[in-house]
Amino acid sequence: MVRKPAHPVSGAIRGYLALICYFLLMRKTASQPENLFGKTLEELEEECLSAGLPRFRGIQLFYWLYNRGVTDFEACDNLPKTLRTELSQRHAIIHPEVTAEQRSADGTRKFLFTLADGRQVESVLIPSESEEEGQPKRLTVCVSTQVGCPLDCKFCATASMKRKRNLAPGEIVGQYLGVQHRSERRITNLVFMGMGEPLLNYDAVMKAVDIMTHEKTGGLAHSHITLSTAGLVDGIRRMADDGRKIKLAVSLHATTDDLRQRLMPINRKWPLADILEAVEYYYRKTRRRITYEYILFDGLNDGDSDVRRLVKLARRVPSKINIIPFHPIDNAWPEGIPLQLAPTPRPRIEAFARQLRDNNVTVMLRSSSGKDIDAACGQLAVRHGG
């Protein structure tokens, strides 16, 4: 078979198109420098080595990014001037930006962060009710891990946003550093209990943990960080296998599959039996106590039979139970199950906790800190720009 000769200009056209693609790619790369904020120490060291720089330059960058919180390479004054210029040309330091803040009468503060793509998330700074020398004993920041959330829990305002995307490590660390920068006191604790399901963004969350707990950041202890999950079994087991030292909290909220599925559709995929097996696996591997979070709903999960089942469940592994008041979220859901939920009256909450304690279960009663600014448990939801 005789091939037809190629068109005399086809090679030139292909070359011309390739050249256009190359310049478009270079233009895009030039207009979107790589963000170094959010990279771990190991990643920064690798960046330096690949650029022909000594490893210790990565250590210096790590210190400047996360201990000093710089946003401009020129501020890194122990780096050579030529290196600072080169870094500015090829890379960026992009933090999420605090664009609004609200203060509660109880001292809680809520921060609205705007991300580089215009999406928004919320974080909350919560002082503890207990005091030491006239100051709150603990200062806890509650950070988000996703823009929105896909799990559709019926008691959570964030679910009304649905899921837009996962947050990058820098967008998670940036919430912690951004809030710390605006706090007069040092943050002592961090909880992944803001917008989103942390275990659906496992890699980014754990990179953020590695950064925030590194000795060179002067940051947090592993034991002062808690990750809360709706019960993603594979993520709980992965935490155990990875030997993660942070604390695990499981959002339980019901002691029967029927009710839990009505409140938390994820229970269809991972019912209570699977979650409890994963929790036992986690405890066997880590020997760390589990926290169960339990929101009380009037007439739904606050009866004597619920107490009995909860006692039995809590005895499977060393654990404690955080009792949480339900905070109505009518402003987030126009209709459906969320509008049918009501908070258990305070006397019944206290009686419920007392029954658990009478059965030797460790119980903590969580407060409604920040309720007046929609910053309490389950109330976070961006109304615009999310």
Secondary structure, 3 states (H helix, E strand, C coil): CCCCCCCCCHHHHHHHHHHHHHHHHHHHHHHCCEECCCCCHHHHHHHHHHCCCCCHHHHHHHHHHHCCCCCCHHHCCCCCHHHHHHHHHHEECCCCEEEEEEECCCCCEEEEEECCCCCEEEEEEEECCCEECCEECCEEEECCCEEECCCCCCCCHHHHHCEEEECCHHHHHHHHHHHHHCCCCCCCEEEECCCCCHHHHHHHHHHHHHHHCCHHHCCCCHHHEEEEECCCHHHHHHHHHCCCCCEEEEECCCCCHHHHHHHCHHHHCCCHHHHHHHHHHHHHHHCCCEEEEEEEECCCCCCHHHHHHHHHHHCCCCEEEEEEECCCCCCCCCCCHHHHCCECCHHHHHHHHHHHHHCCCEEEECCCCCHHHCCCCCCCCCCCCC
